[in-house]
Amino acid sequence: MNSLKSLRYNSIREALTNQNPTKSSSFCPLYIYNQRRWLKPVDSAQTRLENRTRDHRLDKLITQIRKLNIILEISELMSYKKRGPFVSLQLMSRWKNLVGLNVKFGAFVSKYPNAFEIFTHPFRKNLCCKITERFKGLIEEEENVIRECEIDAVKRIKKLLLMSRNGVLRVHALRLIRKELGLPEDFRDSILAKYSSDFKLVDLETLELVNGDDDDESLCVAKVDKWREVEYREKWLSEFETNYAFPIHLPTGFKIEKGFREELKNWQRVPYVKPYERKEISRGLERFEKRVVAVIHELLSLTVEKMVEVERLAHFRKDLGIEVNVREVILKHPGIFYVSTKGSAQTLFLREAYSKGCLIEPNPIYNVRRKMLDLVLLKNRHSRGLLQAGDETHEEEKRDALVSSDEDWEGERDGDWVLPILKK
């Protein structure tokens, strides 16, 4: 029995050491083969996401926006407390899981002195926190600007309804991208109910467009169509080249493989049913996917900051007729879209709308949010005076503020903000 076991062990070792598949031994009851298998490389959405060329400016922007969103969530939780304009740090530490913090609450709050002010309570002698007046003023300014841009918000909702398959949208889907579309928090009452001549609630969660055929024809013009018209008029390109083309902005460091340019040129010429056209959608895979690209492109163009979370696009799949693997489609076109994996969610950017981490064509809502972001990133406590035009500051204090704020930076911010140098 022992000899049989040793014989079997020796035959297995001999088969594993040989490179070519050989029979182990004529005495062994089993034939053991050493096979080499060459696996074909997998080309999926996950592999494209891992191997994509990264845009470090947009990744850094998402990291900064995530910090700003956490600060806004904290300020909203603090506003719910009716006892006063401040909250103790001991109570705020219970909100750590609510806002998604992975550091101590006190350390995070003290890191942003231009948004939070920490002080000792005069009677209880415990540490308390409140929102600074300047940051609170920017929050109120954003709410006022959103109210002033109400007409633009109505146009965005109407364009989404015109782009939908049956002229209807789910209110829940609009609620998920409310901030991206520049809608107020109570948009159901302040916009949908107010403009009853344009919108109609079929039930509690279904929005329908009233008299969609009588709307202005300019609402049915996509953003990319305006770009095509400029390309056709200014660059003297043929209609065949521009009628179905998209602006392509490949990221820095993108490796152009053999045959990529020819494949891209042929794809630019492929016709498709445009988002606002009421035609039967082609069943061809290439034409259908190109229509999906056009719909996502137009949806991103309607947002305030030209970006949206990828997961929230899934709520528009049925209404907008993009019932495909959205992430797989957008990763096929790195010159049109960019997916950032920074933060807790994947964020989709419209690449043509950004340059050096800033929006090329800003709008009032974006400008206010950018002021918030710049104020939050200005971390040094002594830098508040530099933001006020009327304050008299010494050159030594300004130099210290600039040096200390530069130490807190995580990279470059080309043209994002400028500190005004005040004269004595």
Disulfide bonds with the S-S distance in Angstrom:
none
